[in-house]
Amino acid sequence: MSQNSLAGAPEFPPPESQSLTPHQIVPMLIGSTVEAIERELVLLTLTRCDGNRTRAARVLGFSVRTLRNKIRQYATDGLDIPAPS
């Protein structure tokens, strides 16, 4: 399990699994909280966007301010936040 994951929360499939349909993904998420899933999605999106918060916010459908607030909370919780490259 990565440092960014909550204990007991599933890890998301690697990038090469992007061809999975929602019907295949949702059963893997059962048992996780929406908060844990959102946190993992935000952190993975930041990683794939090379830490670019503006681009990650656009991909996620958040405002940059909302993403910044989520990142601030994750950092306060002790999670590693992908830095811009």
Biopython code that builds the backbone (N, CA, C, O; Angstrom):
import numpy as np
from Bio.PDB.StructureBuilder import StructureBuilder

atoms = [
    (1, "MET", "N", (0.845, -1.174, 0.000)),
    (1, "MET", "CA", (0.000, 0.000, 0.000)),
    (1, "MET", "C", (0.889, 1.235, 0.000)),
    (1, "MET", "O", (1.902, 1.262, 0.699)),
    (2, "SER", "N", (0.529, 2.257, -0.770)),
    (2, "SER", "CA", (1.345, 3.461, -0.850)),
    (2, "SER", "C", (1.141, 4.322, 0.381)),
    (2, "SER", "O", (0.190, 4.121, 1.136)),
    (3, "GLN", "N", (2.037, 5.285, 0.584)),
    (3, "GLN", "CA", (1.920, 6.180, 1.728)),
    (3, "GLN", "C", (0.686, 7.049, 1.620)),
    (3, "GLN", "O", (0.168, 7.507, 2.638)),
    (4, "ASN", "N", (0.199, 7.291, 0.402)),
    (4, "ASN", "CA", (-0.946, 8.157, 0.205)),
    (4, "ASN", "C", (-2.262, 7.472, 0.494)),
    (4, "ASN", "O", (-3.289, 8.147, 0.562)),
    (5, "SER", "N", (-2.279, 6.182, 0.665)),
    (5, "SER", "CA", (-3.513, 5.439, 0.860)),
    (5, "SER", "C", (-3.860, 5.345, 2.331)),
    (5, "SER", "O", (-2.985, 5.310, 3.196)),
    (6, "LEU", "N", (-5.159, 5.303, 2.597)),
    (6, "LEU", "CA", (-5.611, 5.061, 3.949)),
    (6, "LEU", "C", (-5.558, 3.575, 4.218)),
    (6, "LEU", "O", (-5.708, 2.768, 3.300)),
    (7, "ALA", "N", (-5.349, 3.210, 5.451)),
    (7, "ALA", "CA", (-5.329, 1.794, 5.810)),
    (7, "ALA", "C", (-6.679, 1.185, 5.463)),
    (7, "ALA", "O", (-7.724, 1.721, 5.833)),
    (8, "GLY", "N", (-6.654, 0.086, 4.765)),
    (8, "GLY", "CA", (-7.877, -0.607, 4.408)),
    (8, "GLY", "C", (-8.520, -0.136, 3.120)),
    (8, "GLY", "O", (-9.411, -0.803, 2.596)),
    (9, "ALA", "N", (-8.087, 1.000, 2.603)),
    (9, "ALA", "CA", (-8.657, 1.509, 1.352)),
    (9, "ALA", "C", (-7.940, 0.855, 0.183)),
    (9, "ALA", "O", (-6.722, 0.677, 0.229)),
    (10, "PRO", "N", (-8.669, 0.495, -0.861)),
    (10, "PRO", "CA", (-8.020, -0.150, -1.994)),
    (10, "PRO", "C", (-7.159, 0.833, -2.772)),
    (10, "PRO", "O", (-7.425, 2.035, -2.781)),
    (11, "GLU", "N", (-6.147, 0.323, -3.410)),
    (11, "GLU", "CA", (-5.338, 1.153, -4.295)),
    (11, "GLU", "C", (-5.987, 1.125, -5.666)),
    (11, "GLU", "O", (-6.542, 0.105, -6.074)),
    (12, "PHE", "N", (-5.920, 2.229, -6.371)),
    (12, "PHE", "CA", (-6.518, 2.291, -7.695)),
    (12, "PHE", "C", (-5.650, 1.541, -8.691)),
    (12, "PHE", "O", (-4.439, 1.428, -8.502)),
    (13, "PRO", "N", (-6.266, 1.025, -9.755)),
    (13, "PRO", "CA", (-5.510, 0.279, -10.757)),
    (13, "PRO", "C", (-4.424, 1.147, -11.385)),
    (13, "PRO", "O", (-4.567, 2.368, -11.441)),
    (14, "PRO", "N", (-3.341, 0.534, -11.857)),
    (14, "PRO", "CA", (-2.285, 1.298, -12.527)),
    (14, "PRO", "C", (-2.800, 1.901, -13.830)),
    (14, "PRO", "O", (-3.836, 1.474, -14.340)),
    (15, "PRO", "N", (-2.077, 2.904, -14.382)),
    (15, "PRO", "CA", (-2.528, 3.607, -15.589)),
    (15, "PRO", "C", (-2.866, 2.689, -16.757)),
    (15, "PRO", "O", (-3.776, 2.995, -17.527)),
    (16, "GLU", "N", (-2.160, 1.576, -16.911)),
    (16, "GLU", "CA", (-2.423, 0.709, -18.053)),
    (16, "GLU", "C", (-3.790, 0.040, -17.969)),
    (16, "GLU", "O", (-4.224, -0.589, -18.934)),
    (17, "SER", "N", (-4.477, 0.164, -16.836)),
    (17, "SER", "CA", (-5.798, -0.426, -16.668)),
    (17, "SER", "C", (-6.916, 0.560, -17.013)),
    (17, "SER", "O", (-8.068, 0.335, -16.644)),
    (18, "GLN", "N", (-6.594, 1.631, -17.704)),
    (18, "GLN", "CA", (-7.575, 2.660, -18.012)),
    (18, "GLN", "C", (-8.719, 2.157, -18.878)),
    (18, "GLN", "O", (-9.731, 2.848, -18.998)),
    (19, "SER", "N", (-8.601, 0.999, -19.475)),
    (19, "SER", "CA", (-9.655, 0.487, -20.326)),
    (19, "SER", "C", (-10.774, -0.177, -19.532)),
    (19, "SER", "O", (-11.749, -0.639, -20.125)),
    (20, "LEU", "N", (-10.660, -0.238, -18.213)),
    (20, "LEU", "CA", (-11.718, -0.811, -17.391)),
    (20, "LEU", "C", (-12.955, 0.084, -17.443)),
    (20, "LEU", "O", (-12.849, 1.309, -17.481)),
    (21, "THR", "N", (-14.114, -0.541, -17.444)),
    (21, "THR", "CA", (-15.362, 0.212, -17.445)),
    (21, "THR", "C", (-15.764, 0.520, -16.004)),
    (21, "THR", "O", (-15.275, -0.121, -15.074)),
    (22, "PRO", "N", (-16.650, 1.497, -15.814)),
    (22, "PRO", "CA", (-17.116, 1.779, -14.447)),
    (22, "PRO", "C", (-17.721, 0.551, -13.767)),
    (22, "PRO", "O", (-17.588, 0.390, -12.554)),
    (23, "HIS", "N", (-18.380, -0.311, -14.533)),
    (23, "HIS", "CA", (-18.972, -1.522, -13.956)),
    (23, "HIS", "C", (-17.906, -2.481, -13.432)),
    (23, "HIS", "O", (-18.186, -3.298, -12.555)),
    (24, "GLN", "N", (-16.695, -2.388, -13.960)),
    (24, "GLN", "CA", (-15.593, -3.222, -13.479)),
    (24, "GLN", "C", (-14.877, -2.573, -12.297)),
    (24, "GLN", "O", (-14.345, -3.271, -11.434)),
    (25, "ILE", "N", (-14.862, -1.259, -12.255)),
    (25, "ILE", "CA", (-14.132, -0.532, -11.219)),
    (25, "ILE", "C", (-14.924, -0.434, -9.919)),
    (25, "ILE", "O", (-14.369, -0.635, -8.839)),
    (26, "VAL", "N", (-16.204, -0.132, -10.013)),
    (26, "VAL", "CA", (-17.005, 0.111, -8.813)),
    (26, "VAL", "C", (-16.954, -1.049, -7.823)),
    (26, "VAL", "O", (-16.810, -0.790, -6.628)),
    (27, "PRO", "N", (-17.061, -2.306, -8.240)),
    (27, "PRO", "CA", (-16.976, -3.385, -7.242)),
    (27, "PRO", "C", (-15.662, -3.395, -6.452)),
    (27, "PRO", "O", (-15.637, -3.846, -5.307)),
    (28, "MET", "N", (-14.577, -2.906, -7.049)),
    (28, "MET", "CA", (-13.299, -2.857, -6.336)),
    (28, "MET", "C", (-13.308, -1.798, -5.245)),
    (28, "MET", "O", (-12.483, -1.843, -4.333)),
    (29, "LEU", "N", (-14.234, -0.843, -5.328)),
    (29, "LEU", "CA", (-14.277, 0.266, -4.386)),
    (29, "LEU", "C", (-15.214, 0.027, -3.216)),
    (29, "LEU", "O", (-15.183, 0.767, -2.233)),
    (30, "ILE", "N", (-16.041, -0.993, -3.314)),
    (30, "ILE", "CA", (-16.997, -1.270, -2.249)),
    (30, "ILE", "C", (-16.241, -1.534, -0.952)),
    (30, "ILE", "O", (-15.275, -2.296, -0.916)),
    (31, "GLY", "N", (-16.705, -0.889, 0.099)),
    (31, "GLY", "CA", (-16.051, -1.019, 1.396)),
    (31, "GLY", "C", (-15.173, 0.175, 1.726)),
    (31, "GLY", "O", (-14.707, 0.309, 2.858)),
    (32, "SER", "N", (-14.943, 1.046, 0.747)),
    (32, "SER", "CA", (-14.151, 2.253, 0.973)),
    (32, "SER", "C", (-15.085, 3.441, 1.167)),
    (32, "SER", "O", (-16.208, 3.451, 0.665)),
    (33, "THR", "N", (-14.611, 4.429, 1.896)),
    (33, "THR", "CA", (-15.408, 5.645, 2.054)),
    (33, "THR", "C", (-15.234, 6.519, 0.817)),
    (33, "THR", "O", (-14.235, 6.422, 0.104)),
    (34, "VAL", "N", (-16.220, 7.369, 0.580)),
    (34, "VAL", "CA", (-16.129, 8.311, -0.536)),
    (34, "VAL", "C", (-14.926, 9.234, -0.314)),
    (34, "VAL", "O", (-14.232, 9.593, -1.265)),
    (35, "GLU", "N", (-14.688, 9.610, 0.929)),
    (35, "GLU", "CA", (-13.545, 10.474, 1.250)),
    (35, "GLU", "C", (-12.227, 9.811, 0.856)),
    (35, "GLU", "O", (-11.355, 10.460, 0.279)),
    (36, "ALA", "N", (-12.081, 8.536, 1.161)),
    (36, "ALA", "CA", (-10.842, 7.820, 0.828)),
    (36, "ALA", "C", (-10.674, 7.694, -0.679)),
    (36, "ALA", "O", (-9.568, 7.844, -1.198)),
    (37, "ILE", "N", (-11.754, 7.421, -1.373)),
    (37, "ILE", "CA", (-11.696, 7.288, -2.826)),
    (37, "ILE", "C", (-11.362, 8.637, -3.462)),
    (37, "ILE", "O", (-10.539, 8.714, -4.374)),
    (38, "GLU", "N", (-12.006, 9.696, -2.976)),
    (38, "GLU", "CA", (-11.727, 11.028, -3.516)),
    (38, "GLU", "C", (-10.267, 11.412, -3.273)),
    (38, "GLU", "O", (-9.612, 11.947, -4.166)),
    (39, "ARG", "N", (-9.760, 11.144, -2.081)),
    (39, "ARG", "CA", (-8.374, 11.485, -1.754)),
    (39, "ARG", "C", (-7.412, 10.770, -2.705)),
    (39, "ARG", "O", (-6.484, 11.380, -3.236)),
    (40, "GLU", "N", (-7.642, 9.484, -2.912)),
    (40, "GLU", "CA", (-6.768, 8.707, -3.802)),
    (40, "GLU", "C", (-6.860, 9.236, -5.236)),
    (40, "GLU", "O", (-5.848, 9.344, -5.928)),
    (41, "LEU", "N", (-8.072, 9.562, -5.674)),
    (41, "LEU", "CA", (-8.272, 10.091, -7.019)),
    (41, "LEU", "C", (-7.566, 11.438, -7.190)),
    (41, "LEU", "O", (-6.930, 11.682, -8.216)),
    (42, "VAL", "N", (-7.676, 12.299, -6.199)),
    (42, "VAL", "CA", (-7.011, 13.607, -6.262)),
    (42, "VAL", "C", (-5.497, 13.432, -6.331)),
    (42, "VAL", "O", (-4.838, 14.056, -7.162)),
    (43, "LEU", "N", (-4.947, 12.595, -5.470)),
    (43, "LEU", "CA", (-3.491, 12.423, -5.439)),
    (43, "LEU", "C", (-2.972, 11.750, -6.710)),
    (43, "LEU", "O", (-1.913, 12.123, -7.215)),
    (44, "LEU", "N", (-3.695, 10.773, -7.226)),
    (44, "LEU", "CA", (-3.270, 10.129, -8.478)),
    (44, "LEU", "C", (-3.373, 11.096, -9.653)),
    (44, "LEU", "O", (-2.514, 11.096, -10.535)),
    (45, "THR", "N", (-4.408, 11.909, -9.668)),
    (45, "THR", "CA", (-4.556, 12.894, -10.747)),
    (45, "THR", "C", (-3.431, 13.917, -10.681)),
    (45, "THR", "O", (-2.878, 14.296, -11.713)),
    (46, "LEU", "N", (-3.091, 14.361, -9.493)),
    (46, "LEU", "CA", (-1.955, 15.282, -9.343)),
    (46, "LEU", "C", (-0.664, 14.649, -9.863)),
    (46, "LEU", "O", (0.128, 15.309, -10.535)),
    (47, "THR", "N", (-0.462, 13.392, -9.554)),
    (47, "THR", "CA", (0.738, 12.691, -10.028)),
    (47, "THR", "C", (0.751, 12.637, -11.547)),
    (47, "THR", "O", (1.767, 12.940, -12.171)),
    (48, "ARG", "N", (-0.367, 12.253, -12.143)),
    (48, "ARG", "CA", (-0.437, 12.143, -13.608)),
    (48, "ARG", "C", (-0.355, 13.491, -14.304)),
    (48, "ARG", "O", (0.014, 13.564, -15.476)),
    (49, "CYS", "N", (-0.699, 14.559, -13.589)),
    (49, "CYS", "CA", (-0.591, 15.911, -14.144)),
    (49, "CYS", "C", (0.743, 16.547, -13.752)),
    (49, "CYS", "O", (0.902, 17.765, -13.834)),
    (50, "ASP", "N", (1.695, 15.723, -13.329)),
    (50, "ASP", "CA", (3.034, 16.189, -12.945)),
    (50, "ASP", "C", (2.999, 17.296, -11.893)),
    (50, "ASP", "O", (3.822, 18.212, -11.911)),
    (51, "GLY", "N", (2.028, 17.197, -10.970)),
    (51, "GLY", "CA", (1.924, 18.177, -9.893)),
    (51, "GLY", "C", (1.294, 19.489, -10.302)),
    (51, "GLY", "O", (1.189, 20.400, -9.481)),
    (52, "ASN", "N", (0.869, 19.612, -11.560)),
    (52, "ASN", "CA", (0.264, 20.851, -12.045)),
    (52, "ASN", "C", (-1.156, 20.943, -11.486)),
    (52, "ASN", "O", (-2.056, 20.229, -11.928)),
    (53, "ARG", "N", (-1.340, 21.820, -10.520)),
    (53, "ARG", "CA", (-2.619, 21.910, -9.812)),
    (53, "ARG", "C", (-3.740, 22.465, -10.682)),
    (53, "ARG", "O", (-4.889, 22.043, -10.552)),
    (54, "THR", "N", (-3.422, 23.396, -11.556)),
    (54, "THR", "CA", (-4.445, 23.952, -12.439)),
    (54, "THR", "C", (-4.977, 22.874, -13.366)),
    (54, "THR", "O", (-6.187, 22.736, -13.541)),
    (55, "ARG", "N", (-4.071, 22.111, -13.957)),
    (55, "ARG", "CA", (-4.481, 21.038, -14.862)),
    (55, "ARG", "C", (-5.234, 19.941, -14.107)),
    (55, "ARG", "O", (-6.245, 19.436, -14.595)),
    (56, "ALA", "N", (-4.753, 19.575, -12.931)),
    (56, "ALA", "CA", (-5.422, 18.548, -12.126)),
    (56, "ALA", "C", (-6.824, 18.998, -11.734)),
    (56, "ALA", "O", (-7.765, 18.206, -11.794)),
    (57, "ALA", "N", (-6.975, 20.246, -11.339)),
    (57, "ALA", "CA", (-8.299, 20.767, -10.973)),
    (57, "ALA", "C", (-9.246, 20.687, -12.166)),
    (57, "ALA", "O", (-10.411, 20.322, -12.011)),
    (58, "ARG", "N", (-8.758, 21.020, -13.334)),
    (58, "ARG", "CA", (-9.585, 20.965, -14.549)),
    (58, "ARG", "C", (-10.010, 19.521, -14.841)),
    (58, "ARG", "O", (-11.171, 19.267, -15.160)),
    (59, "VAL", "N", (-9.070, 18.582, -14.731)),
    (59, "VAL", "CA", (-9.374, 17.167, -14.983)),
    (59, "VAL", "C", (-10.414, 16.664, -13.985)),
    (59, "VAL", "O", (-11.331, 15.931, -14.356)),
    (60, "LEU", "N", (-10.273, 17.056, -12.724)),
    (60, "LEU", "CA", (-11.168, 16.586, -11.670)),
    (60, "LEU", "C", (-12.512, 17.315, -11.642)),
    (60, "LEU", "O", (-13.465, 16.841, -11.022)),
    (61, "GLY", "N", (-12.588, 18.461, -12.308)),
    (61, "GLY", "CA", (-13.823, 19.244, -12.285)),
    (61, "GLY", "C", (-13.962, 20.078, -11.027)),
    (61, "GLY", "O", (-15.073, 20.446, -10.646)),
    (62, "PHE", "N", (-12.831, 20.384, -10.370)),
    (62, "PHE", "CA", (-12.801, 21.228, -9.174)),
    (62, "PHE", "C", (-12.294, 22.604, -9.563)),
    (62, "PHE", "O", (-11.643, 22.767, -10.595)),
    (63, "SER", "N", (-12.597, 23.596, -8.730)),
    (63, "SER", "CA", (-11.917, 24.876, -8.876)),
    (63, "SER", "C", (-10.514, 24.700, -8.312)),
    (63, "SER", "O", (-10.274, 23.799, -7.507)),
    (64, "VAL", "N", (-9.593, 25.550, -8.727)),
    (64, "VAL", "CA", (-8.224, 25.491, -8.200)),
    (64, "VAL", "C", (-8.258, 25.729, -6.692)),
    (64, "VAL", "O", (-7.484, 25.118, -5.953)),
    (65, "ARG", "N", (-9.132, 26.595, -6.235)),
    (65, "ARG", "CA", (-9.248, 26.878, -4.804)),
    (65, "ARG", "C", (-9.678, 25.625, -4.029)),
    (65, "ARG", "O", (-9.121, 25.321, -2.974)),
    (66, "THR", "N", (-10.670, 24.905, -4.558)),
    (66, "THR", "CA", (-11.124, 23.675, -3.905)),
    (66, "THR", "C", (-9.996, 22.653, -3.845)),
    (66, "THR", "O", (-9.776, 22.017, -2.814)),
    (67, "LEU", "N", (-9.283, 22.502, -4.959)),
    (67, "LEU", "CA", (-8.167, 21.559, -4.976)),
    (67, "LEU", "C", (-7.099, 21.975, -3.976)),
    (67, "LEU", "O", (-6.564, 21.137, -3.250)),
    (68, "ARG", "N", (-6.792, 23.257, -3.935)),
    (68, "ARG", "CA", (-5.791, 23.758, -2.977)),
    (68, "ARG", "C", (-6.210, 23.445, -1.545)),
    (68, "ARG", "O", (-5.378, 23.039, -0.733)),
    (69, "ASN", "N", (-7.491, 23.628, -1.226)),
    (69, "ASN", "CA", (-7.974, 23.336, 0.124)),
    (69, "ASN", "C", (-7.882, 21.850, 0.444)),
    (69, "ASN", "O", (-7.536, 21.480, 1.566)),
    (70, "LYS", "N", (-8.185, 21.002, -0.521)),
    (70, "LYS", "CA", (-8.064, 19.562, -0.314)),
    (70, "LYS", "C", (-6.602, 19.183, -0.089)),
    (70, "LYS", "O", (-6.291, 18.394, 0.804)),
    (71, "ILE", "N", (-5.710, 19.746, -0.897)),
    (71, "ILE", "CA", (-4.282, 19.462, -0.754)),
    (71, "ILE", "C", (-3.789, 19.914, 0.621)),
    (71, "ILE", "O", (-3.018, 19.208, 1.271)),
    (72, "ARG", "N", (-4.225, 21.067, 1.051)),
    (72, "ARG", "CA", (-3.819, 21.578, 2.375)),
    (72, "ARG", "C", (-4.264, 20.604, 3.473)),
    (72, "ARG", "O", (-3.508, 20.328, 4.405)),
    (73, "GLN", "N", (-5.493, 20.087, 3.358)),
    (73, "GLN", "CA", (-5.987, 19.140, 4.358)),
    (73, "GLN", "C", (-5.191, 17.836, 4.316)),
    (73, "GLN", "O", (-4.845, 17.285, 5.361)),
    (74, "TYR", "N", (-4.903, 17.345, 3.117)),
    (74, "TYR", "CA", (-4.126, 16.107, 2.988)),
    (74, "TYR", "C", (-2.741, 16.277, 3.593)),
    (74, "TYR", "O", (-2.241, 15.375, 4.264)),
    (75, "ALA", "N", (-2.118, 17.430, 3.361)),
    (75, "ALA", "CA", (-0.791, 17.698, 3.926)),
    (75, "ALA", "C", (-0.866, 17.745, 5.449)),
    (75, "ALA", "O", (0.022, 17.237, 6.134)),
    (76, "THR", "N", (-1.925, 18.356, 5.976)),
    (76, "THR", "CA", (-2.124, 18.403, 7.423)),
    (76, "THR", "C", (-2.291, 17.001, 8.004)),
    (76, "THR", "O", (-1.873, 16.724, 9.128)),
    (77, "ASP", "N", (-2.919, 16.114, 7.206)),
    (77, "ASP", "CA", (-3.107, 14.718, 7.623)),
    (77, "ASP", "C", (-1.829, 13.895, 7.479)),
    (77, "ASP", "O", (-1.806, 12.716, 7.833)),
    (78, "GLY", "N", (-0.760, 14.516, 6.956)),
    (78, "GLY", "CA", (0.528, 13.828, 6.850)),
    (78, "GLY", "C", (0.747, 13.060, 5.572)),
    (78, "GLY", "O", (1.656, 12.232, 5.508)),
    (79, "LEU", "N", (-0.054, 13.304, 4.547)),
    (79, "LEU", "CA", (0.119, 12.599, 3.264)),
    (79, "LEU", "C", (1.136, 13.312, 2.382)),
    (79, "LEU", "O", (1.300, 14.529, 2.466)),
    (80, "ASP", "N", (1.812, 12.550, 1.542)),
    (80, "ASP", "CA", (2.754, 13.109, 0.574)),
    (80, "ASP", "C", (1.961, 13.679, -0.600)),
    (80, "ASP", "O", (1.115, 13.002, -1.184)),
    (81, "ILE", "N", (2.247, 14.917, -0.928)),
    (81, "ILE", "CA", (1.558, 15.597, -2.030)),
    (81, "ILE", "C", (2.532, 15.692, -3.205)),
    (81, "ILE", "O", (3.655, 16.167, -3.036)),
    (82, "PRO", "N", (2.115, 15.245, -4.393)),
    (82, "PRO", "CA", (3.009, 15.348, -5.561)),
    (82, "PRO", "C", (3.362, 16.811, -5.835)),
    (82, "PRO", "O", (2.483, 17.667, -5.940)),
    (83, "ALA", "N", (4.648, 17.077, -5.946)),
    (83, "ALA", "CA", (5.132, 18.428, -6.209)),
    (83, "ALA", "C", (5.168, 18.679, -7.708)),
    (83, "ALA", "O", (5.348, 17.746, -8.491)),
    (84, "PRO", "N", (4.999, 19.939, -8.114)),
    (84, "PRO", "CA", (5.115, 20.258, -9.537)),
    (84, "PRO", "C", (6.512, 19.891, -10.041)),
    (84, "PRO", "O", (7.514, 20.075, -9.349)),
    (85, "SER", "N", (6.545, 19.366, -11.271)),
    (85, "SER", "CA", (7.862, 18.984, -11.810)),
    (85, "SER", "C", (8.342, 19.974, -12.836)),
    (85, "SER", "O", (9.428, 19.810, -13.391)),
]
sb = StructureBuilder()
sb.init_structure("model")
sb.init_model(0)
sb.init_chain("A")
sb.init_seg("    ")
for serial, (resi, resn, name, xyz) in enumerate(atoms, 1):
    if name == "N":
        sb.init_residue(resn, " ", resi, " ")
    sb.init_atom(name, np.array(xyz, "f"), 0.0, 1.0, " ", f" {name:<3s}", serial, name[0])
structure = sb.get_structure()
